[in-house]
Each structure stands twice: as C-alpha cells, then as structure tokens.
Amino acid sequence: MTGSIARLSIKPRVPGEVGLPKGAVPVLRIEVSGAEGDYNHYRTTELHDDPEQALLLVTEDLLSQLNAAGWPVQPGDLGENLTLRGIPEAMLKPGVRMTIGPIALEVTKACDPCANLYHLPYVGREKGPGFLKATVGRRGWYARVLIGGEIRTDASVVFNPAG
C-alpha cells in the first residue's frame, strides 16, 4: 500500500508551554531519536528518549473518525510528527514497516491518550474526560526510526502491512 505525508509537525521546547498542538513544517529531519527540533517532555524525562517512541504517526483516516464523532481535531493536535494520507487507520499495528523517501520506520505501539489533550482549545477541563474516552485506541501510533533522513510534505509513504 502507498500513501503520502499530509503534514510534518514539531513543537520546539518552549518553557511553560505543553507540546500540543504541534506546528507544521515543510521539511523534517528524522533521526533515530526522533524529529529534529521537536521536544516531548514526557518522552525526554520519563521515558529517557525511548527509541520505541521516537515519532508519533496519525492518519487522516483517524482524524476523520474523530471529526465525525464531533471532535474538530486537526493535523498536529494529537501531537503527531507525521500525518499520513491514504493509509487506513486499521492498517497500522506493531511490527508494520514503512519507508518515506530515505527513512524507514517500524510501528511499535499505540499511543495512549493523556491529560495534555485537555490543553486543546476545543477540549478543556469540562470536555476532557469525554475526549480522552473518544481517543482511547485512537490517539495514533508510535514508531521507531530504522533509518533516518530528511523528508518533505507530500513525500510518498510505501507501507508494508506484513511488517
């Protein structure tokens, strides 16, 4: 299966700010440790830069599902680094590998929703518990970087569901 990159996103370290939403960038350098210029406090401090969670991937399919459920989620809102176009959400699972230009990734595990999602402008404290419930099993997928490199928006994603 083949898709493409709909959006590349990062959030630089800014004291006093959470990592959501992430802003769009046209080019992204991917290293084994993750996306260059992206800071994830939890991954850095609690997970000690676990390479199994180097990148977060979300599909446009997933965003459409959440939008259909009444949540106006946009690319970058869930903290993903790569928003994938043309790849059904159901195709992502641990062990699946994909190449995007020169880089190679392997999906490692689902991302669990957390209270940082409360910071999204359409969520807040009042709607937070409902949004967390809506994103259980629908927060995206972590991936480890097998081969790093530089990619651009609209790059082709060659997806290998067999892993």
LINDAWO-V451838 format. One record per residue. N is the residue number from 1. RES is the residue in three letters. SS is DSSP state (helix for helix, strand for strand, loop for the rest). PHI is phi in degrees with one decimal (999 if undefined). BURIAL is 1 if it has 16 or more other C-alpha atoms within 10 Angstrom, else 0. Layout:
# LINDAWO-V451838
<<N & RES & SS & PHI & BURIAL> <N & RES & SS & PHI & BURIAL>>
This chain:
# LINDAWO-V451838
<<1 & MET & loop & 999 & 0> <2 & THR & strand & -126.1 & 0> <3 & GLY & strand & -138.0 & 1> <4 & SER & strand & -151.6 & 1> <5 & ILE & strand & -87.1 & 1> <6 & ALA & strand & -82.2 & 1> <7 & ARG & strand & -160.1 & 1> <8 & LEU & strand & -111.1 & 1> <9 & SER & strand & -138.8 & 1> <10 & ILE & strand & -142.3 & 1> <11 & LYS & loop & -138.0 & 1> <12 & PRO & loop & -66.7 & 0> <13 & ARG & loop & -69.1 & 0> <14 & VAL & loop & -130.5 & 0> <15 & PRO & loop & -52.7 & 0> <16 & GLY & loop & 86.3 & 0> <17 & GLU & loop & -111.7 & 0> <18 & VAL & loop & -84.8 & 1> <19 & GLY & loop & -84.3 & 1> <20 & LEU & loop & -126.8 & 1> <21 & PRO & loop & -73.9 & 1> <22 & LYS & loop & -93.2 & 1> <23 & GLY & strand & -90.9 & 1> <24 & ALA & strand & -75.7 & 1> <25 & VAL & strand & -133.1 & 0> <26 & PRO & loop & -79.6 & 0> <27 & VAL & strand & -135.4 & 0> <28 & LEU & strand & -138.4 & 1> <29 & ARG & strand & -93.5 & 0> <30 & ILE & strand & -107.3 & 1> <31 & GLU & strand & -120.8 & 1> <32 & VAL & loop & -56.8 & 1> <33 & SER & loop & -81.6 & 1> <34 & GLY & strand & 133.9 & 1> <35 & ALA & strand & -84.3 & 1> <36 & GLU & loop & -60.9 & 0> <37 & GLY & loop & 87.9 & 0> <38 & ASP & loop & -100.1 & 1> <39 & TYR & loop & -120.7 & 1> <40 & ASN & loop & -122.3 & 1> <41 & HIS & helix & -58.6 & 0> <42 & TYR & helix & -62.1 & 0> <43 & ARG & helix & -61.8 & 0> <44 & THR & helix & -73.6 & 0> <45 & THR & helix & -87.2 & 0> <46 & GLU & loop & -92.2 & 0> <47 & LEU & loop & -99.8 & 0> <48 & HIS & loop & 51.5 & 0> <49 & ASP & loop & 56.6 & 1> <50 & ASP & loop & -52.1 & 0> <51 & PRO & helix & -65.6 & 1> <52 & GLU & helix & -71.4 & 1> <53 & GLN & helix & -125.4 & 1> <54 & ALA & loop & -66.6 & 1> <55 & LEU & strand & -133.6 & 1> <56 & LEU & strand & -114.4 & 1> <57 & LEU & strand & -112.5 & 1> <58 & VAL & strand & -135.5 & 1> <59 & THR & strand & -97.5 & 1> <60 & GLU & helix & -62.1 & 1> <61 & ASP & helix & -57.5 & 1> <62 & LEU & helix & -63.5 & 1> <63 & LEU & helix & -60.2 & 1> <64 & SER & helix & -62.7 & 0> <65 & GLN & helix & -61.5 & 1> <66 & LEU & helix & -67.1 & 1> <67 & ASN & helix & -63.4 & 0> <68 & ALA & helix & -63.8 & 0> <69 & ALA & loop & -85.5 & 0> <70 & GLY & loop & 98.3 & 0> <71 & TRP & loop & -104.3 & 0> <72 & PRO & loop & -80.6 & 0> <73 & VAL & loop & -70.7 & 1> <74 & GLN & loop & -116.9 & 0> <75 & PRO & loop & -53.6 & 1> <76 & GLY & loop & 93.2 & 1> <77 & ASP & loop & -64.6 & 1> <78 & LEU & loop & -85.4 & 1> <79 & GLY & loop & 89.1 & 1> <80 & GLU & loop & -75.3 & 1> <81 & ASN & loop & -90.7 & 1> <82 & LEU & strand & -125.9 & 1> <83 & THR & strand & -103.0 & 1> <84 & LEU & strand & -97.8 & 1> <85 & ARG & strand & -111.6 & 1> <86 & GLY & loop & 81.7 & 0> <87 & ILE & loop & -120.9 & 1> <88 & PRO & loop & -62.5 & 0> <89 & GLU & helix & -53.7 & 1> <90 & ALA & helix & -64.2 & 0> <91 & MET & helix & -81.3 & 0> <92 & LEU & loop & -85.7 & 1> <93 & LYS & loop & -165.6 & 1> <94 & PRO & loop & -55.6 & 1> <95 & GLY & loop & 96.8 & 1> <96 & VAL & loop & -69.9 & 1> <97 & ARG & strand & -114.7 & 1> <98 & MET & strand & -148.4 & 1> <99 & THR & strand & -118.4 & 1> <100 & ILE & strand & -134.2 & 1> <101 & GLY & loop & 57.7 & 0> <102 & PRO & loop & -81.0 & 0> <103 & ILE & strand & -93.2 & 1> <104 & ALA & strand & -129.9 & 1> <105 & LEU & strand & -127.1 & 1> <106 & GLU & strand & -130.0 & 1> <107 & VAL & strand & -67.3 & 1> <108 & THR & strand & -110.1 & 1> <109 & LYS & strand & -167.8 & 1> <110 & ALA & strand & -71.5 & 1> <111 & CYS & loop & -91.3 & 1> <112 & ASP & loop & -84.7 & 0> <113 & PRO & loop & -66.4 & 1> <114 & CYS & loop & -139.2 & 0> <115 & ALA & helix & -65.6 & 0> <116 & ASN & helix & -60.6 & 1> <117 & LEU & helix & -63.8 & 1> <118 & TYR & helix & -60.3 & 1> <119 & HIS & helix & -73.2 & 1> <120 & LEU & loop & -65.6 & 1> <121 & PRO & loop & -60.9 & 0> <122 & TYR & loop & -94.4 & 0> <123 & VAL & loop & -107.3 & 1> <124 & GLY & helix & 70.7 & 0> <125 & ARG & helix & -65.7 & 0> <126 & GLU & helix & -65.5 & 0> <127 & LYS & helix & -93.9 & 0> <128 & GLY & helix & -53.2 & 1> <129 & PRO & helix & -58.9 & 1> <130 & GLY & helix & -66.5 & 0> <131 & PHE & helix & -69.3 & 1> <132 & LEU & helix & -60.3 & 1> <133 & LYS & helix & -63.1 & 0> <134 & ALA & helix & -66.6 & 1> <135 & THR & helix & -99.3 & 1> <136 & VAL & loop & -61.9 & 0> <137 & GLY & loop & 75.9 & 0> <138 & ARG & loop & -141.3 & 1> <139 & ARG & loop & -116.6 & 1> <140 & GLY & loop & 111.0 & 1> <141 & TRP & strand & -133.8 & 1> <142 & TYR & strand & -81.6 & 1> <143 & ALA & strand & -140.6 & 1> <144 & ARG & strand & -100.7 & 1> <145 & VAL & strand & -94.6 & 1> <146 & LEU & strand & -86.1 & 0> <147 & ILE & strand & -139.3 & 0> <148 & GLY & loop & -86.2 & 1> <149 & GLY & strand & 160.6 & 1> <150 & GLU & strand & -113.2 & 0> <151 & ILE & strand & -132.6 & 1> <152 & ARG & strand & -125.5 & 1> <153 & THR & loop & -56.2 & 1> <154 & ASP & loop & 77.4 & 1> <155 & ALA & loop & -61.0 & 1> <156 & SER & strand & -74.3 & 1> <157 & VAL & strand & -112.2 & 1> <158 & VAL & strand & -98.0 & 1> <159 & PHE & strand & -106.5 & 1> <160 & ASN & strand & -118.7 & 1> <161 & PRO & loop & -63.7 & 0> <162 & ALA & loop & -78.7 & 0> <163 & GLY & loop & 78.5 & 0>>
